[in-house]
Amino acid sequence: MTRTPVEQLYKEAAFIAYYFHWQQDEILLMPHRVRRQWCGCISDIHAELSADGKENVFEIR
């Protein structure tokens, strides 16, 4: 079993918390795969809302 690097874990948690306002414990208890899926969904939503061709600086994949 491998662990998610701490820096990446915090980045993912901050990303989800910023957009969905979920609690830290709720996010950190998610399996890595699930957190990454939510980050992907949020990135897709953000891309759709800002379809002006600018770089999506909030994208986490």
C-alpha positions as CSV (number, residue, x, y, z in Angstrom):
1,M,0.0,0.0,0.0
2,T,1.3,3.4,-0.9
3,R,0.5,6.7,0.9
4,T,-0.4,10.0,-0.7
5,P,2.3,12.6,-0.2
6,V,1.2,15.0,2.5
7,E,1.5,18.1,0.2
8,Q,-0.7,16.5,-2.4
9,L,-3.2,15.4,0.3
10,Y,-3.5,19.0,1.5
11,K,-3.8,20.3,-2.0
12,E,-6.7,18.0,-2.8
13,A,-8.4,18.7,0.5
14,A,-8.1,22.4,0.1
15,F,-9.4,22.2,-3.5
16,I,-12.5,20.2,-2.4
17,A,-13.2,22.3,0.7
18,Y,-12.9,25.5,-1.4
19,Y,-15.5,24.4,-3.9
20,F,-17.9,22.2,-1.9
21,H,-17.3,23.6,1.6
22,W,-17.0,20.1,3.1
23,Q,-15.3,19.6,6.4
24,Q,-11.6,18.7,6.7
25,D,-12.3,15.4,8.5
26,E,-14.8,14.3,5.9
27,I,-12.4,15.0,3.1
28,L,-9.3,13.4,4.7
29,L,-11.2,10.2,5.5
30,M,-12.0,9.6,1.9
31,P,-9.9,7.1,0.0
32,H,-7.3,8.7,-2.3
33,R,-9.1,7.4,-5.4
34,V,-12.4,9.1,-4.3
35,R,-10.7,12.4,-3.5
36,R,-9.1,12.4,-6.9
37,Q,-12.5,11.7,-8.5
38,W,-14.1,14.7,-6.7
39,C,-11.1,16.9,-7.8
40,G,-11.7,15.8,-11.4
41,C,-15.4,16.5,-11.2
42,I,-14.8,20.0,-9.7
43,S,-12.2,20.7,-12.4
44,D,-14.8,19.7,-15.1
45,I,-17.4,22.0,-13.5
46,H,-15.0,24.9,-13.3
47,A,-14.0,24.4,-16.9
48,E,-17.6,24.4,-18.1
49,L,-18.4,27.6,-16.1
50,S,-15.3,29.4,-17.4
51,A,-15.3,28.3,-21.0
52,D,-13.7,31.5,-22.1
53,G,-10.5,29.7,-23.2
54,K,-8.4,30.8,-20.2
55,E,-6.2,28.4,-18.4
56,N,-7.9,26.6,-15.5
57,V,-5.6,27.4,-12.7
58,F,-7.7,25.4,-10.3
59,E,-7.5,22.1,-12.2
60,I,-6.2,19.2,-10.2
61,R,-5.9,15.9,-12.1
